[in-house]
Amino acid sequence: MRRQFILWLWLLLLLSSQIVAQQQEQDDSLYPVIVVLNTNTRPESQLSSSFAVQFQRAQINTIQKATLRTLQNTPEIQLQDVTLLRTLPYIAMRVSDEGRRALEANPNVAAVYEDIPMPPATGSALGVIDAPQLHVNGYTGSGQIVVILDTGVDATHPALNNGKVTWQACFNTANGSTTLSACPNGTNTQYGGNAARPYPGACTGCDHGTHVAGIAAGRPTGASGYGGGVAPDAQIIAINIFTIFTTSQDCQPLPAPCTLSYISDQLEAFDYIAQLSTPGNTPYYPNIASVNMSLGGSAQYTGTCDGDHGYYFAPVDTLRSRGIAVIAASGNDGAFTMMGPPACVSNVISVAATDDSDNVAGFSNVSTALDFYAPGVSITSAVPGGGYANAQGTSMATPMVAGAWALMKQAFPAYTVTQIRDRLANTGVLIDDVSVQDKPRIDMDAAIIAPTATVQFSSTSSTATENNANYTVNLTLSVGATPPVIPGPSIPVTLNYSGSATRNVDYTAPDSVSFTQSSFNSGVYNASFDVTVLRDDVIDAGESITITLLDPSRTNVNLGSTTMHTINITDTNVQATGQVNMVYPNSTAGEAQGIINIPVRLTVIDGPPNITGTVTVNLSYSGSASRNVDYTAPDSITFNASSYAAGQYDISIPVTLIDRPGEQGSRDVIITLDSESHPHVNLGIDTSFTLSVVDMAAIQIDEQMLFSAMAAQIAAGDYDIQFVLVDFTPSYLAFTVRLEDGTLVTLNGIINPSQGMFTIQYQNILVNGQPAAANVVQTINSQLPRIVTGALESLMIDLGGPFNGVFSSTLNGQIWDMVVLP
């Protein structure tokens, strides 16, 4: 047997922390051992500070190196593949018989154990342990992590993808010949990435880890026979601790190639988990609930086996001190009174298998040291590549308990490993086996009796107005005595709406509201949601919204007495009304001016609802001018917008003046807003407009008369200007000004008629065709208002009427505006 162990175990050490005495050909005279050093250590979680943790690790490293030096300094002692564990006083190595004897005699060494490889311990079961109802009530393992120490996990499987596998590592022992590393990078150690990807080659048992992970924490996918894992929302840390063995001699009775796990790789994984759960480590995972070990050695122990396999005790104790349970399969030897390691170690949680009828499986090992039964017969779960398979064994029962531990940690976050073990034991279904009596099969619904909670509205009614505003409705959730806590992250409540108001027309509101908390202890919690009351532009007598709470999906959350809340809505709508008026009372135009647009204004107040539809106003005409002889004009005008909110809206009455030949004399057109056609529009008080039409043929003046008038006006004042000449057309006006020094200044402008007013805009001031100098501009600026006013006044006196002008400021000393009001 010694030679067989050498073939299985020679490369058990982690490359990341190993000290290799020398690189050499593998020597069959060397075999793997685990050395437990003689030093006092405590679980790191019991140390007072991070400094104390580092100090203890340094002490461990010192005694490890001191022990190695005594061996390395003895030529006849050979050793290879040395690994120093970081958090535990252990050394894994391959040594000769002389080396083992030297180790056993070394005062620094407490014990030396052979490193023996172990094989994997190879539905409807969720219902057997009453997990589905817990899932309904929110106990799904959310926020917890299950570590799978196995053959790797397919993190791309639909039940395990999308981040469920949060971290991966690989610890293997392979020589590249009869043993191969399953680590994807080809070495014996790998961290992160896809480090725990299952070995892709032919291999007996390499699908084991994915199957186990699917039982513990896989999410439901709808696949036939697979309802998801016990803790479907828990995350997974996958660590591959199984090396590939290629010879039938090593694998028997399993077909080769197969996969087996060295104890030293298991211990290295324990050491690594301790680091992952240490504050300040990168990465850091504080919420590890359990470590699943669906593996085991031969059944040899009727009770505990701490004496022979004490190397498990210390690392398991370290993890227990951090609230992490190590859960191992009892084994599949069919031994009714014995178990093997690591399940037989006293601080390991051991699990045997039953069928769905609570019969102990014939293959399952059982002893008085057993902790729990769980279903392990005909279990469907995930396998690499996206498929599913049915399997049985204590390997299937163990992740049932590992997943259940995540549910318990979610429900009882402050419980220790011992407290969770005791609660599961005290609430389990006792199985009376022929050899071992009254061991509990876990019953999760009994272990986690969720406290009852009551949800209701904070009030029965409230008021609102139609103003496009949000109105808040409040609810309370009252939670009874805990623990266990009610799990978060939310408790949703469905809302139903009725009443005279119409949803999404008169208001908008959500389908549900949630109480949000990572977990709910005893107490009262508040939640709220907003109802947006819309302004619907319809006048009514007021409406109401009745909101009803529907039964929550969680069976432990009940409705209270106030399950209905009514919002009474006050209608604030006022029908918009309008008035139609003339914008101006009168205006003057020359008969040759063409189309004159007379502005009419619709003024709307109040609303909504707004004025809708077209508004037509009928017109009537009177005055001395004759319609269709002196002018043409429409019978009505129409405001054509589809809707009118509060504001002012203008349109025009187009009056076309007819330039009749000969002198017709001045006359007027009186336009009256006669009637309107809209029920919400009335005529105002300014309903009449008078347009005075000037007969342009009656204005006869020659340039000599204009020049004489201008000269007479200029001579009457004290000006620096000798005379002004005026030239104009209906759209053009120019002054030629002679200053006292003889300078001739030209002012050019245009005349713009608009709605009964005339604007004269001067475009430039020129001297000899060039822009005038500043002193000239200053002279013109000082005299121009009186020049223009006097000249035009003299002209209009000759024509028989007064004329008023209003001037604006200059722009750059060159552009002048004059608004002429008739």
C-alpha positions in Angstrom: 0.0 0.0 0.0 2.9 2.4 0.7 3.8 2.4 -3.0 0.2 3.1 -4.0 0.1 6.1 -1.7 3.3 7.4 -3.2 1.8 7.3 -6.7 -1.4 9.1 -5.5 0.1 11.7 -3.2 3.6 12.8 -4.1 2.6 16.3 -5.4 0.2 17.4 -2.7 1.8 20.8 -2.1 0.7 24.3 -3.1 3.1 26.1 -5.3 2.1 29.6 -3.9 3.6 28.9 -0.5 6.0 26.0 -1.0 9.6 25.8 -0.1 11.3 23.2 -2.2 14.6 21.8 -1.0 15.7 20.9 -4.5 14.1 20.1 -7.8 14.7 16.5 -8.6 13.2 13.4 -10.3 10.3 12.0 -8.3 11.6 9.3 -5.9 9.3 6.4 -5.2 10.9 6.0 -1.8 9.4 9.3 -0.7 5.7 9.5 0.3 3.4 12.4 1.3 2.8 13.3 4.9 1.1 16.1 6.9 3.2 17.4 9.8 1.4 19.0 12.7 3.8 21.3 14.7 4.0 21.5 18.4 2.9 25.1 19.0 0.0 26.7 20.8 -2.2 28.6 18.4 -5.8 30.0 18.6 -8.4 30.4 15.9 -7.7 33.8 14.3 -11.2 35.1 15.0 -10.5 34.8 18.7 -7.4 37.0 18.5 -7.8 40.6 19.7 -6.5 42.5 16.7 -5.1 42.2 13.2 -1.6 42.7 14.8 -2.2 39.6 16.9 -3.2 37.7 13.7 0.0 38.7 11.9 2.1 37.9 15.0 0.6 34.4 15.3 1.2 33.8 11.6 4.8 34.9 12.0 5.3 32.5 14.9 3.8 29.6 12.8 6.2 30.5 9.9 9.2 30.6 12.3 8.6 27.1 13.7 7.8 25.7 10.2 11.2 27.0 8.9 13.1 25.8 12.0 11.6 22.3 11.6 12.6 22.2 7.9 16.2 23.3 8.7 16.8 20.3 10.9 15.8 18.0 8.1 17.6 19.9 5.3 20.9 19.8 7.3 20.8 16.0 7.5 22.1 14.6 4.2 20.5 11.1 4.6 17.1 12.7 4.9 15.3 13.4 1.6 12.2 15.6 1.2 10.4 17.2 -1.7 7.4 19.4 -2.5 7.2 21.3 0.8 4.1 23.4 1.5 3.8 25.7 4.5 0.2 26.6 5.5 -0.2 30.2 6.4 -2.9 30.2 9.1 -2.2 26.7 10.5 0.9 25.1 12.1 1.1 22.5 9.4 3.7 21.4 6.8 2.9 19.2 3.9 5.8 17.4 2.2 7.1 14.2 0.7 9.8 12.5 2.8 11.7 9.2 3.1 11.3 6.8 6.0 14.3 8.4 7.6 12.7 11.8 7.3 9.5 10.6 8.9 11.4 9.1 11.8 13.3 12.4 12.2 10.1 14.4 12.1 8.5 12.2 14.8 11.6 12.6 17.0 11.7 16.4 16.5 10.4 18.3 19.6 8.8 20.9 17.3 6.5 18.2 15.8 3.3 17.1 17.5 2.2 14.4 15.0 2.9 13.1 11.4 0.1 11.8 9.3 0.1 10.1 5.9 -1.6 12.2 3.2 -4.2 9.9 1.8 -6.2 10.8 -1.3 -10.0 10.5 -1.1 -12.6 10.0 -3.9 -15.9 12.0 -4.2 -18.6 10.5 -2.0 -20.8 10.1 -4.7 -35.8 16.6 -7.5 -38.0 16.0 -5.2 -35.8 16.3 -2.2 -36.4 20.0 -1.6 -39.9 19.3 -0.6 -38.8 16.6 1.8 -36.8 19.1 3.8 -39.6 21.8 3.5 -37.4 24.3 1.7 -39.9 25.6 -0.9 -42.2 27.3 1.6 -39.1 29.1 3.1 -38.2 30.3 -0.4 -41.7 31.9 -0.7 -41.2 33.7 2.6 -37.8 35.1 1.4 -35.4 32.6 3.0 -33.3 31.9 0.0 -29.8 32.3 1.3 -29.5 35.8 -0.1 -26.3 37.5 1.2 -24.7 34.2 2.2 -21.9 32.2 0.6 -21.4 28.4 0.3 -17.9 27.2 -0.4 -17.8 24.1 -2.6 -14.6 22.1 -2.0 -14.9 19.6 -4.9 -14.0 18.8 -8.5 -14.7 22.3 -9.7 -17.9 24.1 -10.7 -19.2 25.0 -14.2 -19.9 28.7 -13.6 -21.4 29.0 -17.1 -24.3 26.6 -16.4 -27.7 28.3 -16.4 -28.3 27.3 -12.8 -24.9 28.7 -11.7 -24.0 31.6 -14.1 -24.3 35.4 -14.0 -22.1 35.9 -11.0 -23.4 33.2 -8.7 -19.9 31.8 -8.5 -18.3 34.8 -6.9 -14.7 33.5 -6.6 -12.7 30.5 -7.6 -9.4 28.8 -6.7 -7.6 25.5 -7.4 -5.2 23.4 -5.2 -4.0 20.3 -6.9 -1.1 17.9 -6.6 0.1 16.5 -9.9 3.4 15.2 -11.4 2.4 15.7 -15.0 2.7 11.9 -15.7 0.4 9.6 -13.7 -1.3 12.6 -12.1 -2.5 15.7 -13.9 -3.5 19.1 -12.6 -7.1 20.0 -13.1 -6.3 23.7 -12.7 -7.0 25.5 -16.0 -3.5 27.2 -16.0 -1.8 23.8 -15.9 0.0 24.4 -12.6 -1.0 23.1 -9.2 -2.3 26.4 -7.9 -4.6 29.0 -9.4 -6.6 31.9 -7.9 -9.6 33.9 -9.3 -11.0 33.8 -12.9 -12.0 30.3 -13.9 -9.6 28.6 -11.6 -12.2 26.0 -10.5 -13.5 25.2 -14.0 -14.1 21.4 -14.2 -11.4 19.4 -15.9 -12.4 19.3 -19.6 -10.9 15.9 -20.4 -12.3 12.4 -19.9 -12.6 11.8 -16.2 -14.6 9.7 -13.8 -16.2 12.0 -11.2 -15.2 15.4 -12.7 -18.9 16.4 -13.0 -19.3 15.9 -9.3 -18.6 19.4 -8.1 -21.1 21.1 -10.5 -23.8 18.6 -9.3 -23.1 19.3 -5.7 -23.1 23.1 -6.3 -26.5 22.9 -8.0 -28.0 21.1 -5.0 -26.6 23.6 -2.5 -27.3 26.9 -4.3 -28.3 26.5 -7.9 -31.1 28.8 -9.1 -34.3 27.3 -10.6 -34.1 27.1 -14.4 -37.4 25.4 -15.3 -35.5 22.2 -16.3 -37.5 19.0 -15.8 -36.9 17.5 -12.3 -34.7 20.3 -11.1 -36.3 22.9 -8.8 -33.1 24.7 -7.9 -30.9 24.5 -4.9 -31.7 24.7 -1.2 -30.4 28.2 -1.1 -31.1 29.5 -4.6 -30.0 33.1 -3.9 -26.8 32.2 -2.1 -23.4 32.7 -3.8 -20.7 30.1 -4.3 -17.0 30.1 -3.8 -15.7 27.1 -5.9 -12.4 25.5 -5.0 -11.1 22.5 -7.0 -9.2 20.2 -4.6 -9.3 17.1 -6.9 -6.3 16.0 -8.9 -6.6 13.9 -12.1 -5.2 10.3 -11.8 -4.5 8.6 -15.1 -3.8 4.9 -14.1 -6.2 2.1 -13.3 -3.9 1.1 -10.4 -4.4 4.5 -8.8 -8.2 4.8 -9.6 -9.4 1.3 -8.7 -12.2 0.5 -8.2 -13.1 3.6 -10.3 -12.4 3.6 -14.1 -9.4 5.6 -15.1 -8.8 8.4 -15.5 -10.5 9.5 -12.2 -10.2 12.3 -9.8 -9.1 12.1 -6.1 -8.4 14.7 -3.4 -5.3 14.8 -1.3 -5.8 15.7 2.4 -3.0 18.3 2.0 -5.0 20.1 -0.7 -8.1 20.1 1.5 -6.0 21.6 4.3 -4.6 24.2 1.9 -8.2 25.1 1.0 -9.1 25.5 4.6 -6.1 27.8 5.1 -7.2 29.8 2.0 -10.8 30.1 3.2 -9.5 31.4 6.5 -7.6 34.1 4.6 -10.7 35.0 2.5 -12.7 35.5 5.6 -10.0 37.7 7.2 -10.8 41.5 7.3 -8.4 43.4 5.1 -7.7 40.4 2.8 -8.2 40.8 -0.9 -10.7 39.5 -1.8 -12.6 39.6 1.5 -15.8 37.5 2.0 -17.3 38.0 5.5 -20.6 36.1 4.8 -19.4 32.6 4.3 -22.0 30.3 5.9 -20.7 26.9 5.2 -18.0 24.7 3.5 -19.3 21.6 1.6 -17.0 18.5 1.5 -18.8 15.8 -0.4 -15.9 13.5 0.0 -14.5 11.1 2.5 -12.2 8.3 3.5 -13.0 4.7 4.4 -15.5 4.0 7.2 -13.3 3.0 10.2 -14.6 4.8 13.2 -17.7 4.1 15.3 -17.4 7.5 17.0 -15.2 10.5 16.6 -11.7 10.3 15.0 -9.9 13.3 16.4 -7.0 11.3 17.5 -6.1 9.8 14.1 -7.2 12.8 12.0 -6.6 15.7 14.3 -5.1 17.7 11.5 -8.7 18.5 10.5 -9.7 19.8 13.9 -7.6 23.0 14.1 -8.5 24.4 10.7 -12.2 23.5 11.1 -12.1 25.1 14.5 -10.7 28.3 13.0 -13.5 28.5 10.5 -16.1 27.7 13.2 -14.8 30.6 15.3 -15.8 32.8 12.3 -19.3 31.3 12.1 -18.4 29.0 9.2 -19.6 25.4 9.4 -17.6 22.6 7.7 -20.1 20.0 6.5 -18.8 16.6 5.2 -20.4 13.4 3.8 -20.5 10.4 6.0 -19.5 8.2 3.1 -21.0 5.5 0.8 -19.6 2.3 2.2 -22.9 1.1 3.6 -21.4 0.9 7.1 -24.2 1.2 9.6 -22.0 1.8 12.6 -19.0 3.7 11.2 -17.9 6.8 9.4 -14.6 8.0 7.9 -12.7 11.3 7.9 -13.4 14.1 7.7 -17.0 13.4 8.7 -15.9 11.6 11.9 -13.9 14.6 13.2 -15.9 16.0 16.2 -16.2 19.6 15.0 -17.2 18.7 11.4 -20.9 18.5 10.7 -21.5 15.1 9.3 -24.4 14.1 6.9 -25.8 10.7 5.9 -28.4 10.1 3.2 -32.1 9.1 3.3 -34.6 8.7 0.5 -37.7 10.8 0.0 -39.7 8.5 2.4 -37.2 9.1 5.2 -35.6 5.6 4.9 -31.8 5.5 5.5 -30.1 4.9 2.1 -28.5 1.4 2.0 -25.2 2.9 0.8 -25.0 5.5 3.6 -22.5 5.3 6.4 -23.9 6.0 9.8 -22.4 6.2 13.3 -23.2 7.5 16.7 -21.1 10.6 15.8 -23.5 11.5 12.9 -25.1 14.9 13.0 -27.8 14.9 10.3 -29.7 13.0 7.7 -30.7 14.7 4.4 -32.2 13.4 1.1 -29.5 11.8 -1.1 -31.3 9.3 -3.3 -32.3 10.1 -6.9 -31.3 13.7 -6.8 -31.4 15.8 -10.1 -28.9 18.6 -10.4 -26.7 20.4 -12.8 -23.7 18.9 -14.7 -21.0 20.6 -16.7 -22.1 21.8 -20.2 -25.5 23.1 -19.2 -27.3 19.7 -18.7 -28.8 17.9 -15.7 -28.3 14.4 -14.3 -29.7 12.2 -11.6 -27.3 10.9 -8.9 -27.4 9.5 -5.4 -25.0 9.4 -2.5 -24.1 11.1 0.7 -22.4 13.6 -1.7 -26.0 14.7 -2.6 -27.2 14.8 1.0 -24.3 17.0 2.2 -25.0 20.1 0.0 -28.6 19.8 1.2 -27.3 20.7 4.7 -24.7 23.2 3.4 -27.5 25.1 1.5 -29.7 24.8 4.6 -26.9 26.4 6.6 -27.1 29.4 4.3 -30.8 29.7 5.0 -30.2 29.5 8.7 -27.5 32.2 8.6 -29.9 34.4 6.7 -32.6 33.8 9.3 -30.3 33.9 12.4 -27.3 36.1 11.4 -25.9 36.2 14.9 -26.0 32.5 15.6 -22.9 30.5 16.0 -22.2 27.1 14.3 -23.2 25.3 17.5 -26.5 27.3 17.8 -27.5 26.5 14.2 -26.5 22.8 14.6 -28.6 22.6 17.8 -31.6 24.3 16.3 -31.5 22.1 13.2 -31.2 19.0 15.5 -34.0 20.0 17.8 -36.5 20.8 15.0 -35.5 17.9 12.6 -37.5 14.8 11.9 -36.0 11.9 13.9 -34.9 8.9 11.9 -34.8 5.6 13.8 -32.2 3.4 12.1 -31.6 -0.2 13.0 -28.0 0.7 14.2 -28.2 4.3 15.2 -31.3 5.6 16.8 -32.9 9.1 16.6 -30.7 11.1 14.4 -32.5 14.1 12.8 -33.3 14.7 9.2 -33.3 18.4 8.7 -36.7 20.1 8.4 -36.2 23.7 7.4 -39.8 24.8 7.8 -39.6 23.8 11.4 -36.2 25.2 12.0 -37.1 28.6 10.6 -40.6 29.5 11.9 -40.8 33.0 10.5 -42.3 35.6 12.8 -45.7 37.0 11.6 -45.9 40.5 10.2 -48.9 42.7 9.5 -49.1 45.3 6.7 -51.8 48.0 6.5 -52.4 51.5 5.4 -51.5 54.3 7.9 -54.9 56.0 7.3 -58.2 55.3 5.6 -58.5 58.4 3.4 -56.9 61.5 2.1 -57.7 64.4 -0.3 -56.2 65.6 -3.5 -56.9 68.2 -6.3 -56.5 67.9 -10.0 -53.2 69.7 -10.4 -50.7 67.1 -11.8 -49.1 66.7 -8.4 -48.0 63.6 -6.4 -49.9 62.5 -3.3 -48.1 60.2 -0.9 -49.9 57.2 0.6 -48.2 55.6 3.6 -48.2 52.0 4.9 -46.7 50.2 8.0 -45.3 46.8 8.5 -45.3 45.5 12.0 -43.0 42.5 12.7 -43.5 40.2 15.7 -40.8 38.7 17.9 -37.5 37.7 16.4 -35.3 35.8 15.7 -35.5 34.4 13.2 -35.4 37.7 11.2 -37.7 38.2 8.2 -35.3 38.3 5.3 -35.0 41.2 2.9 -34.1 42.8 0.8 -37.7 43.7 0.3 -41.3 42.6 1.2 -43.5 43.6 -1.8 -47.2 44.3 -1.4 -49.6 44.3 -4.4 -52.0 47.2 -4.9 -55.4 47.1 -6.5 -57.3 50.2 -7.7 -61.0 51.0 -8.1 -63.3 54.0 -7.7 -64.9 56.6 -10.0 -61.5 57.9 -11.2 -59.9 56.1 -14.1 -56.3 54.9 -13.7 -53.9 56.3 -16.3 -56.5 58.8 -17.3 -57.3 60.6 -14.1 -54.2 59.4 -12.2 -51.1 57.2 -12.4 -50.0 54.8 -9.6 -47.7 51.8 -9.1 -48.7 48.2 -9.2 -47.0 47.4 -5.9 -45.0 48.9 -3.0 -42.1 47.3 -1.1 -40.7 47.6 2.4 -37.0 47.6 1.8 -34.5 46.4 4.4 -31.6 43.8 4.4 -33.6 42.0 7.1 -36.6 42.8 9.4 -36.3 42.4 13.1 -39.1 43.0 15.6 -40.5 46.5 15.1 -42.5 48.8 12.8 -41.3 49.7 9.3 -42.7 52.3 7.0 -43.2 52.4 3.2 -44.9 54.8 0.9 -45.8 55.3 -2.7 -47.0 58.3 -4.8 -50.3 58.6 -6.7 -50.1 61.3 -9.4 -53.4 63.0 -9.8 -53.7 64.4 -13.4 -55.5 67.5 -14.6 -58.0 66.0 -17.0 -59.5 69.2 -18.5 -63.0 67.9 -17.8 -65.3 69.6 -15.4 -67.0 67.1 -13.0 -68.3 66.9 -9.5 -65.1 65.3 -8.1 -63.8 61.7 -8.3 -62.3 59.1 -5.9 -59.6 56.5 -6.0 -59.9 53.4 -3.8 -56.6 51.5 -3.2 -56.8 48.0 -1.8 -54.0 45.8 -0.4 -53.9 42.3 -1.8 -52.6 39.3 0.2 -48.8 39.3 0.2 -47.1 36.4 -1.4 -45.3 35.6 1.9 -47.3 33.3 4.1 -46.0 35.0 7.3 -47.1 38.5 6.2 -50.7 39.1 6.9 -53.0 42.0 6.1 -54.1 44.3 9.0 -57.4 46.0 9.6 -56.8 49.0 7.3 -56.6 47.4 3.9 -58.3 50.2 1.9 -57.3 53.8 1.4 -59.6 56.3 -0.5 -58.3 59.4 -2.1 -61.1 62.0 -2.7 -60.2 64.3 -5.6 -61.5 67.9 -5.8 -62.1 69.1 -9.4 -60.4 72.5 -9.8 -61.2 72.9 -13.5 -62.9 76.2 -14.6 -64.1 76.4 -18.2 -62.1 78.9 -20.2 -64.0 81.9 -21.6 -63.0 84.3 -24.3 -63.7 87.9 -25.4 -63.2 89.3 -28.9 -62.2 93.0 -29.3 -60.7 95.4 -31.8 -57.1 96.1 -30.9 -57.2 99.8 -32.1 -60.2 102.1 -32.4 -59.1 103.8 -35.6 -56.5 104.5 -38.3 -55.8 106.5 -41.4 -54.7 105.3 -44.8 -54.3 106.6 -48.3 -56.6 105.1 -50.9 -53.7 103.9 -52.9 -52.2 102.0 -50.0 -53.8 98.6 -50.9 -54.5 96.1 -48.2 -55.0 97.4 -44.7 -54.9 94.7 -42.0 -57.1 95.6 -39.0 -56.1 93.5 -35.9 -58.7 91.7 -33.9 -57.9 90.0 -30.5 -59.3 86.9 -28.8 -58.5 87.1 -25.0 -59.0 83.8 -23.1 -59.1 83.5 -19.3 -59.3 80.5 -16.9 -59.2 76.9 -18.0 -58.7 74.1 -18.3 -60.8 72.9 -19.9 -59.7 75.2 -22.7 -61.8 76.7 -25.5 -61.8 74.1 -28.3 -62.8 74.3 -31.9 -62.8 77.3 -34.2 -64.1 80.7 -33.3 -65.9 82.6 -36.1 -66.8 86.3 -35.7 -69.3 88.0 -38.2 -68.6 91.5 -39.4 -70.7 94.4 -40.5 -69.7 97.6 -42.3 -70.9 101.2 -42.4 -69.5 104.7 -42.9 -69.2 107.1 -45.8 -67.1 104.7 -47.9 -69.0 102.2 -50.0 -68.2 98.5 -49.7 -67.1 96.9 -53.0 -66.7 100.4 -54.5 -64.1 102.1 -52.2 -63.0 98.9 -50.5 -63.5 95.2 -50.2 -63.6 93.2 -46.9 -64.7 89.7 -45.7 -68.0 88.9 -44.1 -66.3 87.1 -41.1 -63.0 86.1 -39.7 -62.1 82.8 -38.0 -59.7 81.8 -35.2 -58.6 78.4 -36.5 -56.6 76.8 -33.7 -58.0 73.5 -32.3 -57.6 74.7 -28.7 -57.1 78.0 -26.9 -55.6 78.1 -23.4 -55.5 81.2 -21.3 -53.8 84.0 -23.3 -54.2 86.4 -26.3 -54.6 85.4 -29.9 -54.6 87.9 -32.8 -55.9 87.7 -36.4 -56.6 90.5 -38.9 -59.5 91.8 -41.0 -58.0 92.4 -44.5 -59.5 95.6 -46.0 -58.4 96.2 -49.5 -58.7 100.0 -50.5 -59.6 100.7 -54.1 -57.7 103.5 -55.7 -60.5 105.2 -57.7 -59.6 107.7 -60.4 -60.3 111.3 -59.8 -61.0 113.2 -56.7 -63.4 111.3 -54.5 -62.8 113.1 -51.3 -61.9 111.6 -47.9 -64.3 109.1 -46.4 -64.3 106.4 -43.7 -65.1 102.8 -43.2 -66.7 101.7 -39.9 -66.1 98.0 -39.1 -68.2 96.4 -36.4 -67.7 93.0 -34.7 -71.3 91.8 -35.1 -71.6 88.3 -33.6 -69.6 85.2 -32.7 -70.4 81.5 -33.0 -68.8 79.8 -30.0 -70.7 79.1 -26.7 -67.7 80.1 -24.5 -66.8 83.3 -26.4 -68.4 86.7 -26.2 -67.9 90.1 -27.8 -66.1 92.7 -25.7 -66.7 96.4 -25.5 -64.3 97.5 -28.2 -66.2 96.1 -31.1 -65.9 99.1 -33.6 -63.0 100.3 -35.7 -62.9 103.4 -38.0 -60.6 103.5 -41.0 -60.2 107.1 -42.5 -59.4 106.9 -46.1 -57.5 109.9 -47.6 -58.0 110.8 -51.3 -54.4 111.0 -52.5 -55.5 112.8 -55.7 -56.5 115.8 -53.6 -52.9 116.4 -52.5 -51.2 118.6 -55.1 -47.9 120.3 -54.3 -44.9 121.0 -56.4 -41.3 121.1 -55.4 -41.1 124.9 -55.5 -44.0 125.2 -53.0 -42.2 122.6 -50.8 -38.9 124.4 -51.0 -40.5 127.8 -50.2 -42.3 126.3 -47.2 -39.2 124.7 -45.9 -37.1 127.9 -46.4 -39.8 130.0 -44.5 -39.8 127.5 -41.6 -36.0 127.4 -41.4 -35.7 131.2 -41.5 -38.0 131.5 -38.5 -35.5 129.7 -36.2 -31.9 130.1 -35.0 -30.3 127.3 -36.9 -26.9 126.4 -38.3 -28.9 125.3 -41.4 -29.4 127.7 -44.4 -32.2 125.6 -46.1 -33.7 122.1 -46.6 -34.9 120.5 -49.7 -37.4 117.6 -49.5 -38.0 114.9 -52.0 -40.5 112.0 -51.3 -42.6 109.2 -52.8 -45.0 106.9 -50.9 -42.1 104.8 -49.8 -39.1 107.2 -50.0 -38.1 110.4 -48.3 -34.9 112.5 -48.5 -33.7 115.8 -47.1 -31.0 117.9 -48.6 -29.6 120.2 -46.0 -27.2 123.2 -46.6 -25.3 124.2 -43.5 -24.0 127.7 -42.9 -20.6 126.8 -44.0 -22.0 125.6 -47.3 -21.8 121.9 -46.6 -24.6 119.9 -48.3 -25.8 117.1 -46.2 -28.1 114.3 -47.5 -30.4 112.3 -45.3 -31.9 109.3 -47.0 -34.8 107.2 -45.6 -37.6 104.9 -46.4 -41.3 105.0 -45.4 -42.9 101.8 -44.0 -46.7 101.8 -43.6 -48.0 99.3 -41.1 -51.5 98.9 -39.6 -52.4 102.6 -39.9 -48.9 103.9 -38.8 -46.0 105.2 -40.9 -42.4 104.7 -39.9 -39.7 106.9 -41.5 -36.4 105.2 -41.0 -33.3 107.2 -41.9 -30.6 105.0 -43.2 -27.6 107.3 -43.5 -26.2 110.9 -43.2 -24.0 111.6 -46.2 -21.7 114.5 -47.2 -20.7 114.3 -50.9 -21.7 110.7 -50.9 -19.5 109.8 -48.0 -20.5 109.2 -44.3 -20.7 112.5 -42.5 -18.0 113.6 -40.1 -18.8 113.7 -36.4 -19.3 117.4 -36.1 -21.8 117.3 -39.0 -23.6 114.4 -37.4 -23.7 116.4 -34.2 -25.3 119.4 -36.0 -27.9 117.3 -37.7 -28.6 115.5 -34.4 -29.3 118.8 -32.7 -31.5 120.3 -35.4 -33.2 117.4 -37.1 -36.4 117.1 -35.0 -37.3 120.7 -35.5 -36.3 120.6 -39.2 -38.4 117.6 -40.0 -41.3 118.7 -37.8 -41.3 122.2 -39.1 -40.9 121.2 -42.7 -43.8 118.6 -42.5 -45.9 121.0 -40.5 -45.5 123.7 -43.1 -46.3 121.2 -45.8 -49.5 120.0 -44.1 -50.6 123.6 -43.4 -50.5 124.1 -47.1 -52.5 120.9 -47.5 -55.0 121.9 -44.8 -54.2 119.8 -41.7 -51.9 119.3 -38.7 -49.2 116.6 -38.5 -47.5 115.1 -35.3 -44.2 113.4 -35.3 -42.4 111.3 -32.6 -38.7 110.7 -32.9 -36.5 108.0 -31.5 -32.8 108.1 -30.5 -29.9 107.8 -33.0 -28.0 104.6 -33.8 -24.3 105.3 -34.3 -25.2 108.9 -35.2 -26.5 107.8 -38.5 -29.8 106.1 -38.3 -33.0 107.9 -37.1 -36.5 106.6 -36.6 -39.6 108.7 -36.7 -43.0 107.2 -36.0 -45.8 109.2 -37.6 -49.2 108.9 -35.9 -52.0 110.2 -38.1 
